[in-house]
Amino acid sequence: MSRSLSPSALAERILAGSTPAIARGITWAESGLPEFRELLALLYPRTGRARITGFTGSPGAGKSTLTAAMARLARKEQKRVGIIAVDPTSPFSGGAILGDRIRMQDLYTDPGVLIRSMATRGQFGGLARATADAVDILDASGFDEILVETVGVGQDEVEVFQLAETCVVVLTPGMGDDIQAIKAGLMEVADIFVVNKSDREGADRVVLEIMQMLEMGEHGEWLPPVLKTIAKDGTGVAALRAEVAKHQEFARGDGFAARRRERVRKRIEAIVQFELLARLRAEGGLGTSLEENVSRVEARNQDPHGAAWELLRKFNKEPHRESDGN
């Protein structure tokens, strides 16, 4: 593929389902190339058809195995499946990415499945932004289902979940205090809870704890179900797929209109925040000015809010030019 491929030419190949073109488009999104804005403008009218499901949970919960099992069921129905495996650690470590490849190795050779690993690369706000862009590319290229797997329950994962129609939180027996962390971080966005590795002792207790937490919370018309699975042998995966389909049908109705709109609003806000910070760094000399402010705040000669507003005032006086971010 030509290195000088234009956005329109790349869009045409992506819409035709070319795997190299899809990979190139996602790389443009991750790299923040200015051409990506034009590419997405061409692709976006063709999005909105794929079913998007997000999976998260603590490391070791079996998310990759469960995601792969869900993908295999979709393939039995002749669905094209895109998988985005988000690694919020160093993109050079290879740990999580290698693990995904081992657990999904049979899917890598399936022409109806495309797997893409992504990492934060240390960019604040970059994970959710680039992941949402990658989902749009897969959606526009004709994938029927897109599965997004994340690690942990931090802010990045909450942001990624905002782009999914159905959010699945995966837990395992023996998590202990991690249940409380999940309550604080993901309770408000979880649509389905899965207790994986349910053949282990304590699985029923975890189910009970989740149900008790749900009883104390506030919910709309959809009450998140709590399912048990053993992803490594497929137990309960068909029931999970059926529950996901039920939720996605519900999510496309009038009852979820406000959530759909809020999802779009938050995505736009995230892009604006990312672009403002990029402009501050590029145009306002944020690097030097920031370090000066950091020194003053560290010495207690200035407060953090005052430092931030000083940088913003400096930015407002700078002449603006077209941003190079996407």
DRENDO-1510 file (C-alpha; in Angstrom, 1 decimal, always signed):
<recs>
REC; n; res; u; v; w
REC; 1; MET; +0.0; +0.0; +0.0 .
REC; 2; SER; +1.4; +3.4; -1.0 .
REC; 3; ARG; +2.7; +5.5; +1.8 .
REC; 4; SER; +1.2; +8.6; +0.2 .
REC; 5; LEU; -2.3; +7.2; +0.0 .
REC; 6; SER; -4.9; +10.0; +0.2 .
REC; 7; PRO; -7.7; +9.9; +2.8 .
REC; 8; SER; -10.3; +9.4; +0.0 .
REC; 9; ALA; -8.3; +6.5; -1.5 .
REC; 10; LEU; -7.8; +4.9; +1.9 .
REC; 11; ALA; -11.5; +5.4; +2.8 .
REC; 12; GLU; -12.5; +3.6; -0.4 .
REC; 13; ARG; -10.4; +0.6; +0.4 .
REC; 14; ILE; -11.6; +0.5; +4.0 .
REC; 15; LEU; -15.2; +0.6; +2.9 .
REC; 16; ALA; -14.4; -2.3; +0.6 .
REC; 17; GLY; -13.2; -4.3; +3.6 .
REC; 18; SER; -9.4; -4.3; +2.9 .
REC; 19; THR; -7.6; -5.5; +6.0 .
REC; 20; PRO; -4.3; -3.6; +5.2 .
REC; 21; ALA; -6.4; -0.5; +4.7 .
REC; 22; ILE; -8.2; -1.0; +8.0 .
REC; 23; ALA; -4.9; -1.4; +9.8 .
REC; 24; ARG; -3.5; +1.7; +8.1 .
REC; 25; GLY; -6.6; +3.7; +9.1 .
REC; 26; ILE; -6.3; +2.7; +12.8 .
REC; 27; THR; -2.6; +3.6; +12.7 .
REC; 28; TRP; -3.6; +7.0; +11.5 .
REC; 29; ALA; -6.0; +7.4; +14.4 .
REC; 30; GLU; -3.4; +6.2; +16.9 .
REC; 31; SER; -0.8; +8.5; +15.5 .
REC; 32; GLY; -3.0; +11.6; +15.5 .
REC; 33; LEU; -2.3; +12.3; +11.8 .
REC; 34; PRO; -4.1; +15.4; +10.5 .
REC; 35; GLU; -5.3; +13.4; +7.5 .
REC; 36; PHE; -7.4; +11.2; +9.9 .
REC; 37; ARG; -10.0; +13.9; +10.3 .
REC; 38; GLU; -10.7; +13.8; +6.6 .
REC; 39; LEU; -10.7; +10.0; +6.6 .
REC; 40; LEU; -13.2; +9.8; +9.5 .
REC; 41; ALA; -15.5; +12.4; +7.8 .
REC; 42; LEU; -15.7; +10.1; +4.8 .
REC; 43; LEU; -16.2; +6.9; +6.9 .
REC; 44; TYR; -18.6; +8.2; +9.6 .
REC; 45; PRO; -21.8; +8.2; +7.5 .
REC; 46; ARG; -21.3; +4.5; +7.0 .
REC; 47; THR; -21.1; +3.7; +10.8 .
REC; 48; GLY; -23.8; +2.7; +13.2 .
REC; 49; ARG; -24.5; -0.8; +11.9 .
REC; 50; ALA; -22.1; -2.9; +14.0 .
REC; 51; ARG; -23.0; -4.2; +17.4 .
REC; 52; ILE; -20.4; -3.0; +19.9 .
REC; 53; THR; -19.7; -4.9; +23.2 .
REC; 54; GLY; -17.1; -3.9; +25.8 .
REC; 55; PHE; -15.5; -6.3; +28.2 .
REC; 56; THR; -13.5; -5.3; +31.3 .
REC; 57; GLY; -12.4; -6.7; +34.6 .
REC; 58; SER; -9.3; -7.3; +36.7 .
REC; 59; PRO; -6.2; -9.0; +35.2 .
REC; 60; GLY; -6.7; -12.7; +35.3 .
REC; 61; ALA; -10.5; -12.6; +35.1 .
REC; 62; GLY; -10.4; -14.4; +31.8 .
REC; 63; LYS; -11.5; -11.5; +29.6 .
REC; 64; SER; -9.5; -12.6; +26.6 .
REC; 65; THR; -10.7; -16.2; +26.8 .
REC; 66; LEU; -14.3; -15.0; +27.2 .
REC; 67; THR; -13.9; -12.5; +24.3 .
REC; 68; ALA; -12.5; -15.2; +22.1 .
REC; 69; ALA; -15.4; -17.6; +23.0 .
REC; 70; MET; -17.9; -14.9; +22.1 .
REC; 71; ALA; -16.2; -14.3; +18.8 .
REC; 72; ARG; -16.3; -18.0; +17.9 .
REC; 73; LEU; -20.0; -18.1; +18.5 .
REC; 74; ALA; -20.5; -15.1; +16.3 .
REC; 75; ARG; -18.4; -16.7; +13.6 .
REC; 76; LYS; -20.7; -19.8; +13.7 .
REC; 77; GLU; -23.5; -17.4; +12.7 .
REC; 78; GLN; -21.3; -16.2; +9.8 .
REC; 79; LYS; -20.8; -12.7; +11.5 .
REC; 80; ARG; -17.7; -10.7; +10.7 .
REC; 81; VAL; -16.0; -9.9; +14.1 .
REC; 82; GLY; -13.6; -7.1; +15.0 .
REC; 83; ILE; -11.7; -7.4; +18.3 .
REC; 84; ILE; -9.9; -4.5; +19.9 .
REC; 85; ALA; -7.7; -5.6; +22.7 .
REC; 86; VAL; -6.7; -2.5; +24.8 .
REC; 87; ASP; -3.4; -2.7; +26.7 .
REC; 88; PRO; -3.1; +0.3; +29.0 .
REC; 89; THR; +0.5; -0.5; +29.8 .
REC; 90; SER; +3.7; +0.1; +27.8 .
REC; 91; PRO; +3.3; -0.7; +24.1 .
REC; 92; PHE; +6.8; -2.1; +24.2 .
REC; 93; SER; +6.2; -4.7; +27.0 .
REC; 94; GLY; +4.3; -7.2; +24.8 .
REC; 95; GLY; +3.0; -8.9; +27.9 .
REC; 96; ALA; -0.8; -8.5; +27.5 .
REC; 97; ILE; -0.6; -8.4; +23.7 .
REC; 98; LEU; +1.3; -11.7; +23.6 .
REC; 99; GLY; -1.3; -13.2; +26.1 .
REC; 100; ASP; -4.1; -12.1; +23.8 .
REC; 101; ARG; -2.4; -13.8; +20.8 .
REC; 102; ILE; -2.0; -17.1; +22.7 .
REC; 103; ARG; -5.7; -17.2; +23.8 .
REC; 104; MET; -7.0; -16.1; +20.4 .
REC; 105; GLN; -4.5; -17.8; +18.1 .
REC; 106; ASP; -7.1; -19.7; +16.2 .
REC; 107; LEU; -9.0; -16.5; +15.5 .
REC; 108; TYR; -5.9; -14.8; +13.9 .
REC; 109; THR; -6.1; -17.1; +10.9 .
REC; 110; ASP; -9.9; -16.6; +10.5 .
REC; 111; PRO; -10.5; -14.2; +7.5 .
REC; 112; GLY; -13.7; -13.2; +9.2 .
REC; 113; VAL; -12.0; -11.9; +12.3 .
REC; 114; LEU; -9.7; -8.9; +12.7 .
REC; 115; ILE; -7.8; -8.4; +16.0 .
REC; 116; ARG; -6.1; -5.2; +16.8 .
REC; 117; SER; -4.1; -4.5; +20.0 .
REC; 118; MET; -3.9; -0.9; +21.2 .
REC; 119; ALA; -2.0; +0.8; +24.0 .
REC; 120; THR; -2.2; +4.2; +25.7 .
REC; 121; ARG; +1.3; +5.1; +24.7 .
REC; 122; GLY; +1.3; +7.4; +27.8 .
REC; 123; GLN; -1.2; +9.9; +26.2 .
REC; 124; PHE; -3.8; +11.3; +28.6 .
REC; 125; GLY; -7.2; +10.8; +27.0 .
REC; 126; GLY; -5.6; +9.2; +24.0 .
REC; 127; LEU; -6.8; +5.7; +24.8 .
REC; 128; ALA; -10.5; +6.3; +24.6 .
REC; 129; ARG; -10.2; +8.7; +21.6 .
REC; 130; ALA; -8.2; +6.3; +19.4 .
REC; 131; THR; -10.2; +3.3; +20.4 .
REC; 132; ALA; -13.5; +5.0; +19.5 .
REC; 133; ASP; -11.9; +5.9; +16.1 .
REC; 134; ALA; -10.8; +2.3; +15.6 .
REC; 135; VAL; -14.4; +1.1; +16.3 .
REC; 136; ASP; -15.7; +3.6; +13.7 .
REC; 137; ILE; -13.2; +2.2; +11.1 .
REC; 138; LEU; -14.2; -1.4; +11.8 .
REC; 139; ASP; -17.9; -0.4; +11.8 .
REC; 140; ALA; -17.6; +1.4; +8.5 .
REC; 141; SER; -15.7; -1.5; +6.9 .
REC; 142; GLY; -18.6; -3.8; +7.4 .
REC; 143; PHE; -17.9; -5.8; +10.6 .
REC; 144; ASP; -21.1; -7.1; +12.2 .
REC; 145; GLU; -19.8; -7.2; +15.7 .
REC; 146; ILE; -17.0; -5.4; +17.5 .
REC; 147; LEU; -15.7; -6.6; +20.8 .
REC; 148; VAL; -13.5; -4.2; +22.9 .
REC; 149; GLU; -11.5; -5.8; +25.7 .
REC; 150; THR; -9.9; -3.5; +28.3 .
REC; 151; VAL; -7.8; -4.2; +31.4 .
REC; 152; GLY; -8.6; -2.9; +34.9 .
REC; 153; VAL; -11.3; -0.6; +36.1 .
REC; 154; GLY; -9.7; +2.9; +35.9 .
REC; 155; GLN; -10.8; +6.0; +34.2 .
REC; 156; ASP; -9.5; +4.9; +30.8 .
REC; 157; GLU; -11.7; +1.9; +30.9 .
REC; 158; VAL; -14.8; +3.9; +31.9 .
REC; 159; GLU; -14.2; +6.2; +28.9 .
REC; 160; VAL; -13.7; +3.2; +26.6 .
REC; 161; PHE; -17.0; +1.8; +27.8 .
REC; 162; GLN; -18.8; +4.9; +26.8 .
REC; 163; LEU; -18.5; +3.9; +23.2 .
REC; 164; ALA; -20.0; +0.4; +23.7 .
REC; 165; GLU; -23.7; -0.4; +23.4 .
REC; 166; THR; -23.3; -3.2; +26.0 .
REC; 167; CYS; -20.7; -3.1; +28.8 .
REC; 168; VAL; -19.8; -6.5; +30.4 .
REC; 169; VAL; -17.9; -6.5; +33.7 .
REC; 170; VAL; -16.0; -9.8; +34.2 .
REC; 171; LEU; -15.3; -11.0; +37.8 .
REC; 172; THR; -13.9; -14.2; +39.3 .
REC; 173; PRO; -14.2; -15.9; +42.7 .
REC; 174; GLY; -11.6; -14.8; +45.2 .
REC; 175; MET; -11.4; -11.2; +44.2 .
REC; 176; GLY; -12.1; -10.0; +47.7 .
REC; 177; ASP; -11.9; -6.2; +48.1 .
REC; 178; ASP; -11.8; -5.8; +44.3 .
REC; 179; ILE; -15.6; -5.9; +44.3 .
REC; 180; GLN; -15.6; -2.6; +46.1 .
REC; 181; ALA; -13.3; -1.0; +43.5 .
REC; 182; ILE; -15.6; -2.2; +40.8 .
REC; 183; LYS; -18.6; -0.8; +42.6 .
REC; 184; ALA; -16.9; +2.6; +42.7 .
REC; 185; GLY; -15.6; +2.5; +39.1 .
REC; 186; LEU; -18.0; +0.7; +36.9 .
REC; 187; MET; -21.3; +0.1; +38.6 .
REC; 188; GLU; -22.9; +3.0; +36.8 .
REC; 189; VAL; -21.9; +1.8; +33.3 .
REC; 190; ALA; -22.1; -2.0; +33.6 .
REC; 191; ASP; -25.0; -3.6; +31.7 .
REC; 192; ILE; -24.1; -7.2; +32.4 .
REC; 193; PHE; -22.0; -8.8; +35.1 .
REC; 194; VAL; -20.2; -12.1; +34.5 .
REC; 195; VAL; -18.7; -14.3; +37.1 .
REC; 196; ASN; -16.1; -16.2; +35.1 .
REC; 197; LYS; -14.2; -19.3; +36.3 .
REC; 198; SER; -17.4; -20.2; +38.1 .
REC; 199; ASP; -16.3; -23.7; +38.7 .
REC; 200; ARG; -14.1; -22.3; +41.5 .
REC; 201; GLU; -15.1; -22.1; +45.1 .
REC; 202; GLY; -16.9; -18.9; +46.0 .
REC; 203; ALA; -18.6; -18.3; +42.7 .
REC; 204; ASP; -22.1; -18.2; +44.2 .
REC; 205; ARG; -20.9; -15.8; +46.9 .
REC; 206; VAL; -19.6; -13.4; +44.3 .
REC; 207; VAL; -23.0; -13.6; +42.5 .
REC; 208; LEU; -24.7; -12.8; +45.7 .
REC; 209; GLU; -22.5; -9.9; +46.5 .
REC; 210; ILE; -23.1; -8.4; +43.0 .
REC; 211; MET; -26.8; -8.8; +43.4 .
REC; 212; GLN; -26.8; -7.1; +46.8 .
REC; 213; MET; -24.9; -4.2; +45.3 .
REC; 214; LEU; -27.4; -3.9; +42.5 .
REC; 215; GLU; -30.3; -3.9; +45.0 .
REC; 216; MET; -28.7; -0.9; +46.7 .
REC; 217; GLY; -28.2; +1.0; +43.5 .
REC; 218; GLU; -30.5; +3.0; +41.2 .
REC; 219; HIS; -31.4; +1.6; +37.8 .
REC; 220; GLY; -33.6; +2.5; +34.9 .
REC; 221; GLU; -35.6; +0.0; +32.9 .
REC; 222; TRP; -32.6; -2.3; +32.5 .
REC; 223; LEU; -31.5; -4.3; +35.6 .
REC; 224; PRO; -28.0; -5.8; +34.8 .
REC; 225; PRO; -28.2; -9.6; +35.0 .
REC; 226; VAL; -25.5; -11.6; +36.7 .
REC; 227; LEU; -24.3; -14.7; +34.8 .
REC; 228; LYS; -21.8; -17.4; +35.5 .
REC; 229; THR; -19.4; -18.7; +32.8 .
REC; 230; ILE; -16.4; -21.0; +32.4 .
REC; 231; ALA; -14.9; -19.4; +29.3 .
REC; 232; LYS; -12.2; -22.0; +28.8 .
REC; 233; ASP; -14.7; -24.7; +28.0 .
REC; 234; GLY; -17.6; -22.5; +26.8 .
REC; 235; THR; -19.9; -23.1; +29.7 .
REC; 236; GLY; -22.5; -20.2; +29.9 .
REC; 237; VAL; -21.1; -18.3; +26.9 .
REC; 238; ALA; -24.1; -19.0; +24.7 .
REC; 239; ALA; -26.3; -17.6; +27.5 .
REC; 240; LEU; -24.1; -14.5; +27.7 .
REC; 241; ARG; -24.3; -14.0; +24.0 .
REC; 242; ALA; -28.1; -14.2; +24.2 .
REC; 243; GLU; -28.2; -11.7; +27.1 .
REC; 244; VAL; -25.9; -9.3; +25.1 .
REC; 245; ALA; -28.2; -9.5; +22.1 .
REC; 246; LYS; -31.2; -8.8; +24.3 .
REC; 247; HIS; -29.5; -5.8; +25.9 .
REC; 248; GLN; -28.4; -4.4; +22.5 .
REC; 249; GLU; -31.9; -4.7; +21.2 .
REC; 250; PHE; -33.1; -2.8; +24.2 .
REC; 251; ALA; -30.3; -0.2; +23.9 .
REC; 252; ARG; -31.4; +0.7; +20.4 .
REC; 253; GLY; -34.9; +1.6; +21.6 .
REC; 254; ASP; -36.3; +4.8; +22.9 .
REC; 255; GLY; -35.4; +3.9; +26.5 .
REC; 256; PHE; -31.7; +4.4; +25.8 .
REC; 257; ALA; -32.0; +7.5; +23.7 .
REC; 258; ALA; -30.6; +9.7; +26.5 .
REC; 259; ARG; -27.6; +7.4; +27.0 .
REC; 260; ARG; -26.9; +7.3; +23.3 .
REC; 261; ARG; -26.9; +11.1; +23.1 .
REC; 262; GLU; -24.7; +11.3; +26.2 .
REC; 263; ARG; -22.2; +8.9; +24.7 .
REC; 264; VAL; -21.9; +11.2; +21.7 .
REC; 265; ARG; -21.6; +14.3; +23.9 .
REC; 266; LYS; -18.9; +12.8; +26.0 .
REC; 267; ARG; -16.9; +11.7; +22.9 .
REC; 268; ILE; -17.0; +15.2; +21.5 .
REC; 269; GLU; -16.0; +16.7; +24.9 .
REC; 270; ALA; -13.1; +14.3; +25.1 .
REC; 271; ILE; -11.8; +15.3; +21.7 .
REC; 272; VAL; -12.1; +19.0; +22.6 .
REC; 273; GLN; -10.2; +18.5; +25.8 .
REC; 274; PHE; -7.5; +16.5; +24.0 .
REC; 275; GLU; -7.2; +19.2; +21.3 .
REC; 276; LEU; -7.1; +22.1; +23.7 .
REC; 277; LEU; -4.2; +20.4; +25.6 .
REC; 278; ALA; -2.4; +19.7; +22.3 .
REC; 279; ARG; -2.8; +23.3; +21.3 .
REC; 280; LEU; -1.5; +24.5; +24.6 .
REC; 281; ARG; +1.6; +22.4; +24.2 .
REC; 282; ALA; +2.1; +23.3; +20.5 .
REC; 283; GLU; +1.2; +27.0; +20.4 .
REC; 284; GLY; +1.4; +28.3; +23.9 .
REC; 285; GLY; +4.8; +27.1; +24.8 .
REC; 286; LEU; +3.3; +24.9; +27.4 .
REC; 287; GLY; +6.4; +22.8; +27.9 .
REC; 288; THR; +8.6; +25.7; +29.4 .
REC; 289; SER; +5.7; +27.5; +31.0 .
REC; 290; LEU; +4.3; +24.4; +32.6 .
REC; 291; GLU; +7.7; +23.6; +34.2 .
REC; 292; GLU; +7.9; +27.1; +35.6 .
REC; 293; ASN; +4.4; +26.8; +37.0 .
REC; 294; VAL; +5.2; +23.3; +38.4 .
REC; 295; SER; +8.2; +24.7; +40.2 .
REC; 296; ARG; +6.1; +27.6; +41.7 .
REC; 297; VAL; +3.3; +25.2; +42.8 .
REC; 298; GLU; +5.8; +22.7; +44.3 .
REC; 299; ALA; +7.3; +25.6; +46.3 .
REC; 300; ARG; +3.9; +26.6; +47.5 .
REC; 301; ASN; +4.3; +30.0; +45.8 .
REC; 302; GLN; +1.3; +29.3; +43.5 .
REC; 303; ASP; -1.7; +27.1; +43.7 .
REC; 304; PRO; -2.6; +24.5; +41.0 .
REC; 305; HIS; -5.7; +26.3; +39.9 .
REC; 306; GLY; -3.9; +29.6; +39.6 .
REC; 307; ALA; -1.2; +27.9; +37.5 .
REC; 308; ALA; -3.7; +26.3; +35.2 .
REC; 309; TRP; -5.5; +29.6; +34.6 .
REC; 310; GLU; -2.2; +31.4; +34.0 .
REC; 311; LEU; -1.5; +28.9; +31.2 .
REC; 312; LEU; -5.0; +29.3; +29.8 .
REC; 313; ARG; -4.6; +33.1; +29.7 .
REC; 314; LYS; -1.3; +32.8; +27.9 .
REC; 315; PHE; -2.9; +30.4; +25.4 .
REC; 316; ASN; -5.8; +32.8; +24.7 .
REC; 317; LYS; -3.3; +35.6; +23.8 .
REC; 318; GLU; -1.5; +33.3; +21.3 .
REC; 319; PRO; -2.4; +33.4; +17.6 .
REC; 320; HIS; -4.2; +30.2; +16.7 .
REC; 321; ARG; -3.5; +27.9; +13.8 .
REC; 322; GLU; -5.0; +24.6; +12.6 .
REC; 323; SER; -4.3; +21.8; +15.0 .
REC; 324; ASP; -2.3; +18.8; +13.9 .
REC; 325; GLY; -4.2; +16.4; +16.1 .
REC; 326; ASN; -7.2; +14.4; +15.0 .
</recs>
